[in-house]
Amino acid sequence: MANFDHLAAELEQLKADGRYRPLTVWDSGSDIWMELNGRKVLQLSSNNYLGLTNHPDLKQAAIEAIETYGVGSGSVRTITGTLRIHDELERELAEFKGTEATLVFQSGFTTNQGILGTILGPEDVVISDELNHASIIDGIRLTKGNRKIYAHKDLDQLEQRLKENGSFRSRVVVTDGVFSMDGDIAPLPQIVELAENYDAIVYVDDAHASGVLGRNGKGSTDHFNLHGRVHIQVGTLSKAIGAVGGYMAGSQVLKDALIHKARSFLFSTSQPPAVAATCLAAIRVLKNSPELTERLWSNTNYFRDKLHKLGFDTGSSETPIIPIIVGTPARTMQFSDKLLEEDIFAQGIVYPTVAMDKGRVRLIVTANHSQDDLDFALDRLERVGRHFALI
């Protein structure tokens, strides 16, 4: 009879290491202040960068789509699962991103899996930043492509990898646009220049740059004015966009190839129509509301500056992702728990997601936080930070 004793032992070890964390069950929807076991808690760990999860235009779009299309699409995209709302979303998304085409997947994770599995074979090599997201790492592992890693944002090592691997059919340089654990930005102009010098493909995962960087949140390619020089852009519909899903923005040829070859696209039922309609409404809000990203960055700069003045170590953060480096897993989780006692939800991030001695609470500022909210958080963070001798 099968048993899971080895898994139970692993869980016990997680608890002993201070890395075990049960799921937090919320009593309210995603917002700035949320209900947890009868308490109001200030949320500082959500990816809802622009506060769109409760935007009235998005909620109305979802309701109308359900009335028009029902609650599900009924199949995968290549059978009966492509509804008019999916096509409309991809057309407007491509216009927003300034690319020939986009293709929407069920999540950012499946987007990376689908694209990497399509473009990489035994004749190809992928050159990946060591701190790229798990979906990129796992997507590469599932391919038959050759794999090379370069140290985080190390352009000299990237160039060396490009020089050493000139015999492959294609070389693909893949990087996050914004790195999810440290909140730093990829040196995309230099990466693009190197790739052009060595005739390589540039692949950027903008999960945490979508809705954050660039004009109206168009992403890192727009932020650095590299239109036409980044071959593959991956974006998410699950964070700043406020719903769920992922997408490829690039050429029509790549879109057509993905439709025929990407397994995560071919074998997954398409987004429910209400989700597609919500995402479409979000893109329209972004196009018409530059003040959202402006407020996001105003809040981010205010909050980070105050944290620095208090003496916290926020690593290399350049974006609304602002980690406070704590140290060991156990101490990190204790710090997170103490903040919750002070009505601040800031989830601890520990090994293996980050290095064993680099545990942190990852704070995320949004456009919807008021200055009063941020000052409340800063007051509690100062109190807890002094308790743990972090400041």
N, C-alpha and C positions, 0 to 999 in steps of 0.2 A: 504494500500500500504506500502510495506516494505521501511524503510529508515535506514540510517546509522548515525543518529544524534549523537548517543553515541560515535561512532568512531571519528566523527568530533570533538566532545568535548575533547576526549582523545588526539587528535593531537594538539589541541589548548593548552592543558595543557603541552604537550611535548615542545611546542614552548616557553611557559611561563617559564618552568624550564630550558631552554637552552639545551634541549636534542634532539631537532628535527634536523635531518640531511638528506637533500635530497641526492639522488644518484649522485655520481660524474661520469659524462660521458666523457670518454677519447677518444681522437682522434687518438691514436696509440695503438699498442699492448703492452703487458706487457714487460717492460724493465727497465733498471736503470734510464734513462732519458726518460720521456714520454711527449706527447703533450697534453696540456689542454687549450682549448680556445685560440689557437695560441701561447701558451707559452711553453717553455721547463721547466719541473719540475722534480726535483730529487725525485725518488720514494723510500720511506722508510717505506712503509706499506705492501709490497707484500710478500706473502708466497713462492715466487719463489726462494727458498733458494740457489739453485745451478745454477740458470740462464738457466735452460733447456728448457724454453718455446720457445727459439729461436735457440736451438742447431740444426745445419744442419742435423745431423743423424736422429733426431726425425722428422723434417719436411719432409725429404725424405721418411722416413718410412710411414708417413701419406699419402703422395701422392701416393706411390706405393700400399698401401692398398686400397685406393679408386679405383684405376685402376683395382685391382684384385677382390675386393668384392663389390664395390659400396659404397654408403654413409651410409647405414643402415643395420642392421642385419635382420630385418623383423619380429622379434617375441621375445618372452621371451626365456630364455635359455633352458627351458624344452620342447620347441616345435621345432622351427627351428632356434633359436637364438644363438646356440653355433656353431661358425665357427672355423675352424682350428686355426685361429689366437688367439682366446680366450683360447683354450686348450694349445697352445704353450706358451702364456703368463703365465698361471697358473703353468705350469711345470717349467719354468725357474725362476719364482718368488719363488716357493717352494725351489728350489735348492739354490737360493740366500739367503733366510731366514733360511735355514737349518732345514726345517720342512718336515713332510710327505707330506703335501698337502697345497694348497691355494685355495681360492674361491674368485673371483672378483665380487664386487657389483658396482652399478652405482655411489655411493658416499660413503664417510666415514660415513655420517649420516645414510644412509640406511643399512650400514654394521652393525653398533651397534644395530639398531632396529631389524634387521633380526636375529642376533646371540642371543641377550638377549631374544627375543620372543621365540626362539627355546629351550634354555637351562633352562629357569626359569618357574616353575609352582607353584601351591599352596604348594607343598611339599618342596620347595627350598627357600633359603634366599640369597639375594645379599647384600654385605657390600661395600659401595661406599664412596670414598673420597668426602668431601663436595664441593671441587672445580673442580670436574670432568666436562667434556665438556657437553654442552646442549644435544648433541645426546645421551649420556649415560643416562642422567637424563630422557629425553623423552622416550628412549628405555625401561628403567625400568618401567616407568609409564604405558606403554602399556602392561606390562605382569601381570600375576596373582601371581607373586612371592612376597615374603615378603621382605621388604626394611629396611635396617639399614644404617645409615650414621655415619662416623667417622670424627672428626675434621681433617683439612688438614694436612696430613703427620704425624698425631699423632699415633705413633706405640703402645703406651700404651692403647689408646682408641680402636684401631683396635683389639688388643689382647682381650680386654674386650668384644667386640662385638662377637668375635669368641667363647669365653668361654660361653657367654650367649645363644648362638644359636646352640648348639650341637645336637639338636634333629631333625634337618631338613635332608632331603634326601641328599642334597648337599648345600655347602656354597661356594659362589662365591665372591672373593675379586676383585673388579674392580677399576683400577686407570689409569689415564693418565700417559704416560711415561714422557712427558714434558707438563707442564701446560700452556695453551695457553695465559693466560692473564698476568702471572707473569714470565714466562720463567724459572721456577725452575724445577728440575728433581726429580721424585719420588724416594724414598729410596727403590728401588726394591729388593736389596739383603735381607734386613730385612723383607720386606713384604713376600717374597718367603719363608724365614725361618719360619716366623709365620704361614703361610699357610700350610707348610709341617707339623708343629707341631700339627695342628688341622685338618689335612686331608681336606684342602679346595682347591678349584680351583683358579688359578691366571689368571686374565684377564687384559691385558695391552693394552690401546689405544695409539698407537705410531704415531698419526697423525703428531705431530710436532717433532717427533724423527726420522721418516723415512727420510733417506737421510741426516740426521744431526748427530745422535749418532751412535757409533759402527764403525767397519771396513767398509770402503766404504759406510757408511750410512745404515748399516743393522738394526739399531735400538737399543733400550735400552736393550733388552735381550742380544744382542751381546756386547754392551758396558760394561755390568756387567758380561759377561761370564756366563750366566744363561741358556744356551741351554739345552733343555730337562726338565727344571724346571718351565717354564712358559707355561701354558696349551693353552692359547688363546692369540694370538697377532693380533691386528687390525692395519692396516696400511692405509695410504692414497696414492692415485696416483694423488692428486690434488694440492699438495704443492711442495715439493722438486722434485717430479717426473715430474712436469711440465704440466700435462694434467688434467684428471678428473677421479674419481673413488675411490673405497676403496676395502680392501680385508681382509679376515681372513687367518691367517697362523697358522696351527695346525695339528691335526691328520686327517687321512683319514676318520675315523668314524664320526668326527664332520663335515667334508665337506659333506659326504653323507647325514647326517641328515639335514644339512642346505638346500641342494638341494631339499629335500622333504618337509621341514617344514617352512623355512624362508619366510615369506610372502613378504617382500620387494624384495627378489630374485625371488620368484615364479610369482609375478604379475607386474614386471617391464621389459620392453624390454631391451635387453643387450646393452652393450657399442657399439657404431658405430665401425666398423672394423678399421677405421683410428685412433680412440682413443686407441683401444687395441694394435695396431701396434706401436703407439707412446710410450705407456707405456713399451712395450717389448724393444724397442730401448733404452729407458731411463735406464732400468735395466742393459742392456749391457754396456751402457756408465758408469754407476756406478761401475760395476765390473772391468772395465779397466781404471778408472780415479780416483785413490785415491787422486790426487792433488786437486780435486774439494772440498772435505770436508776439506782438510788441509787448503785451501785458505779461506774457509768459517770461520773456527775457528781462523785463523790468523786475519782476518778482525774483527771478533767479539771481540776478546780480546783487540785489538788496540782501537776499538771504545768505548767499555765499560770503559776501563781504562781512556781514555781521558774525558769521561762524569763524572767519579768519581772525577777526578782532578778539573774539573770545579765546582763541588759541587752539581750535580744533584742527586736526590733520584731515584735510579733505582730498588728499592724494593729488591726482592730475586732472581733476574735474574742470571741464570747460563749458558744461551744458547744464540743463535742469536736473541731471543725475548728479547728486552730490553725496558721495560716501563720507562717513565719519569712520576713520580707521580705528579699530579698537584693539585687535590682537588675536588672542587664542579663541577657538570656537566657544568654549565654556564662558569666557568673559564677555564675548560678543553677545551671546544669547542672554546673559544676565543683564547686560546693558539694555538690550531691547525690552526685556521684561520690566525693568525698572521704569523705562519710558512709558510703557503701557499703564503702569500704576499712576503715572502723571497725566494720563489721558492723551498720550501721543502714540500712534501706531507707526512704528518704524521697524520693519522686519530685519532680523539679522541674516547676513549672508556669510556662510562659512565654507571651509573645505568640504568637498572638492571643487566647489564653484570658484573659489578663490584660494590663494596659497594659505597653508595652515596658519601662518602667523599674520595674515592680512585680513582676518575677519573684520567685517564692517557692518554698520547699519547703513542701508542705502536709502537716502532721502531723495524724494522727487518732488520738486516744486511744480505747481500748475498755474495756469492763467487764472483760475477761479479762487485761488487763495487770496484773501484780503491781507492788508498789512497787519491788521489786528491778529489774524490767524498766524502769520509768520512771527509776530512778536510774542504771541503766546507760546509758540513752539520754541523760540529762542530762549525764553525765560526758563522753560522746563529743561531744555537741553543743557543750559548752563548749570542748573542745579544738579542734574544727574551726572554731567561731565565732571563736576568737581567731586562728587561722591566717588567716582571711579578713578579720580586723579588723572583724567585725560586732559584737563586744562588747569 
